[in-house]
Amino acid sequence: MPELNKQMTIMVADDEDIVLSLVSDTLEDEGYRVLTAIDSYECLDTFDTEKIDILISDIRMPKMNGIELVKRAKEKQPDIAIIFMTGYANLNSAKEAITQGASDYILKPFDLDEMRAAVDKAATSVINNSQINNNDSQLEQLNDLNELLMVGDEVSQIQMSLKFAITHSKADHGSFLSWNSSRTKFRMITIINDKVTETELPTKELQSIIDNTDLSDFLLPKIIDSKTNNPLLQSGDNTNLNSLISPSWQTKETPMVMIRVNRTLSIYGIMMINAPIDSKTLNDSNLKFLSITAQQLALSLENIELLEESQSAYHELKELQDETIQLDKMATKGEMSAEIGHELNNFLGVVVGSMSLLEYQIEQKRYDNLDKYLHSMNDNINKIKKFTSNLMEYKPISGKTETIFFNKILTEVVDYLKPQKRYREVEILFEPCSELIPFKADILNIQQLLYNLFNNAADAMIQSPHKQIIVKTALCNNQETFIIYIKDNGEGISDENLVKAFTQKFTTKETGHGFGLLVCKKIIESHQGTLHIDSTVGEGTTISIEFPLELEATIQTLQLTT
């Protein structure tokens, strides 16, 4: 009989003293601790003060029968094993015994070997159930560890896992030789009696040791019986280095458990736990538990590396997006410069031509039409002044956000665009709402947004016989946002291109750089705006953008007007 069984407590309940004495003597000879009760109530009282592993009960007893006794006993201690005895066997009593989960059903008079066999069977059941409950407890502990690992940083995750492994192994000390997946950073984290120390290790030397060590030996927990058999130390010739990578708590004869902490192809280190002198006390279940702990730690360390890589990639992407905006600004400025030069050349061409004709008429002494040429020069010079004045209103300013009035900015942009060649055949109808629209924004970015959207609308109408852009602004019913609508009667956008337009580098122009719409989306999002597009091929496109009002400025404006 297994030694562990001898630690069990058995309760025997029967209304016959001779049966109690016989069963008690037999089981005590086997090494069990045996308690007895002459009736069910006495038996139940014992359950309040003692942990009972096996209950052996007669079915027919005065005051309360054995079936009822077992029901109440299980309410107090649900995990007890049950053996029923009876001298009055019948089908109903057997059925009741089975219902109550009896491990055996013994008929009186019984043979003592039969009793011993029944108790052996019940004891085995208790041990198995105890192991299952212990496994359930271990799973709960692992689940708790997993939840803690999900919220900690790298150092705290290693410390928690190491403490967890030490506690479960009933050890005092533990260390974790740790490195990142690229093997560019090494350190030793050690816990001795809850005191934590961390030591950075030299990279080049540690890389050499790890590269020359067969880490496949530690895929499963491995018990190293002494310091001299530590494979890590055998790979290094430097005494000082060996002292760094050997746990400080390990003496010459200290056995320890070593296990690799890895995830798929990445290895993050080796966990080392001091083992009891009698290593047999670390059974397969303990070692499996350590293996799962190491796997959980590896998963958490992998998640941290993936998070760091994601954050780095996001940072690079953000930098690229910012560069894209700057590139688009440069492209926009280049396009603006070309159009400005073109418009100025048109005006100056008229001035220069009129001046040449004026000089020619004076040389020919023809003075009747001089005022015609002077008027033409004066008219075009005034146009240049107006054109440059509009440019001054559109000059680049600081990128800092400030409260602006959206209708004013929109009016200035429209006035700037109207004289340009691209818009000479375009009718721009601006229908601003009557209310003021205060808006906290980067003016340069908003001007760039409007400029891009108007240019796209104008380009979409090149083939339209009558080109018209309708621009409207309106306050939303929630009094917290406003909307701008820009509608053209151009060629429209197909559903396929509509999906691409604001989500990737996209252009339908032969010379387009494809950044414009992406930058528009970026500017809208950076001002907490939302974009909506309605488009029908052959009929035109309506772009609507909803932006938040600057509520504080709105309240101040209302106070001033009242």
C-alpha angles and dihedrals in degrees: 000000000000114000092234091064091064089068092063125108118223125196117205117196120188135136091225117082093204092059092048091050094046097048093041094052092046095051095041088055086057090055100257125137105240129197123185137204129190094208141015097259092053088049094051092050088059091055088064093062106024135058104232120198100181129023117200110190139173111234097218111055132143122258094014127016124230095255092058090042091057092048092054093041090055090053087060098039112013096184099061120123117233132217118179125205124194141164091196105061119183137153095260095052091048090050091051091049091054091047090056091053098251114183090207143008115209125193121218129268091044134182114245091232087056090054092048091050092049092051091047089054092048092046091053089051091052091051093049093048090048090053091050091050090047090051090049089052090049090051090051090050091049090049090052090049091049092053091050092049091054093063103037132087122245098272095046091047091054092047094048093049092046093050089046092053092046093050094047092049090050087236131143102215140035141167137196120209098205135190137161122252092260090051094231097123127046131180142159118228114192133185119196115175090337093309111125125208129177126198127187112224129210109267103213095049094045092049089056093049095047092045090054096046122090098232091181086081089071100049086109124032109282126196113223108199098204144006092254090063095053103125092207091061093046089061096056128071097188111096093200091050092048089056089055098051095040113084109256091228094056115102126190094274100031111124117212142180116241122194132173118239105213144146121202104307097346122090117197102183147291124285116214123195124181108245126213115264087249097056091186088082086072097078128187091271092055092048092047089051090053089049092054090047090054091048092052091050091049091051091051093048090049090051090052091052091047090049091050090048091048092049090049091048091048090050091051091047091051090050089049091050090050089049089049090055090050091048090050090049089053091047090048092048090049091050090046091049091052092050092045090051091048093051093046090049090054092053094042091047089060091047093048092045093049091048091052091050090047091053091047093050091050091050089051089047091237105144102164097090100035093108090056092061093040090052091049092051092046092047094052093044088055089050089053090051092050091046093051091044089058089048090055089056088053097047119135114264137180116310092230117118119247138162112276134170106246099209090055093052091045091051091051092050092049092048090050093050100045098074093049119106092241091062102039091101093036121096109214113197112191116193107179121187115250095240125084114256111209111193132177106223151133099262095206092053093047091049089050091049093052093043091053094046094048092047091050090050092049092048090050090058099053091112095040115108092214114033117203135167118191116199122190136173126196140169115242122238092249089065088223101087141035134207134219119200123199112186127180132180095221135125095296129221126274119235090248093054092040089063091052099039101086100018104060143014100294138162138156093196118102091224098031120126094211097226098100101086093040089054091047090055091047092051092047092050093046088058092049090251131146126220130214128180129196114185138165121190110246094013108063146255135276119200117193124187124188117205131180117254119236092248097190091054089046092056092048091049092051090049091052094048092050 
